Amino acid sequence: MIGILLLLKAFSSGCAALTGVEAIANAVPSFTTPRVVNAQRAEVALGVLLAAMLIGLAVLIEKFSLAPVPGTTVLSQLTAASLGDGVGYYVVQFATVVLLALAANTSYGGLPTLMRILADDNVLPTASPARVHGRCTGTGS
């Protein structure tokens, strides 16, 4: 049961951070020199791709006159309208699940880099000794 809840939490976090902006921002030290310029280029490329996909989806949704329906997503409706309900439909749905799983993983992949940056700046939060040893004193320390 805990594993399912953890999986659902990771999935929802991935959905919220699907753009990958935080992964690029956290990985600036990993870019080649000039780091900032290359990171900015990556952010602009990501923004252009996201804008193109959003506009494309909006145009197709309008073309097929799709609207929200209980029990199915608009993306699923769009796929069915574009490809039918055959093998292509299931390939796109499977690819969507894989993409969302990978997006959920960006938070985990970027965490070590973010922690290193915070530690280098000496702003990494620390736990109080009482909480580390399993004793919560209730004093708020």
Number of C-alpha atoms within 10 A of each C-alpha: 6 7 8 9 10 11 14 13 13 19 19 16 18 22 15 12 18 20 15 17 14 15 20 19 16 20 18 20 15 11 14 11 11 9 14 14 13 14 21 14 12 16 17 12 12 16 14 12 12 13 12 12 12 12 12 12 15 12 12 16 17 11 10 12 10 15 12 10 9 7 5 9 12 15 16 16 20 20 19 16 16 13 14 13 13 9 10 14 19 16 12 16 15 12 12 14 13 12 15 19 19 15 24 24 17 20 20 13 15 17 14 13 17 20 15 13 17 13 12 10 9 9 10 12 9 7 9 12 11 12 12 10 9 8 10 13 9 8 5 6 10
